[in-house]
Amino acid sequence: MIYAIHNPKLRELLESLRKDSEQIIDESADELIHEQSGYTTEKAEGLIKNCQQFINDHQNELDAI
């Protein structure tokens, strides 16, 4: 086992494997500092209704839907 400590290629491999599997978990709460989307609830609901209406109006033309 002592041989492994003195083997640079093995140390590099172990470090590479460690970095590939390392996960950093940040458990701190997110905080919204400034909202810049420009969307109100009413505007968002309007966009959804328009999209739904478009789908309903063009249902026969939209194969994917």
N, C-alpha and C positions, 0 to 999 in steps of 0.2 A: 504494500500500500504506500509505503514511503516513496517508491519509484514514481507513483502517479503525481506526487507533489512536485517532483523535479522534472516532469515532462511538460514542456511549454505547449505542445500541440494539444495534449489532453486538457490542460488548464484552459486553453482557448475554447476548446469544444464545450467543456462544462459551462464556461461563462456564456457562450453563445446560446446553449440550451436554456440556461437560466433566464436570459433576457427574453427569449422567445416565449417562454411560458409565464413570465412575470405579469401580475395584474396589480394595478394600483386602484384602490377603491376609495373614492372620496365621499365620506359620509356627511360632509357639511351641507347645510341647507342652501339651496339656490335662492338668490334674492334678485328680484326685478328692480333694476336701478332706474331705468327710463324706458317707457313703452313707446315705440316708434312705428308701429305697424300701420297706423292710420285707419284701422278698421274698428268700427263700433259693432256692438252686437246686432244692431238693426241692419247695418250694411252687410255683415256676414250672412245673416238670415236671408237678406234679399238676394245675394249671390247664389245661395243654395237653392232658393225657390226658382230663380232664373235657370239654373242648371237643370233642375228637375223638370221644368216646363219644356226646355229644349229637348230633353230626352223623350218626354211624352209626345211632343210634336213631331219628332223625327224617328220614332221608334222603328218604323219599317225600313228606314235607311241605315240604321246603325246595327250592323251584323254583330259586332262585338258585345253589344248590350242586349 
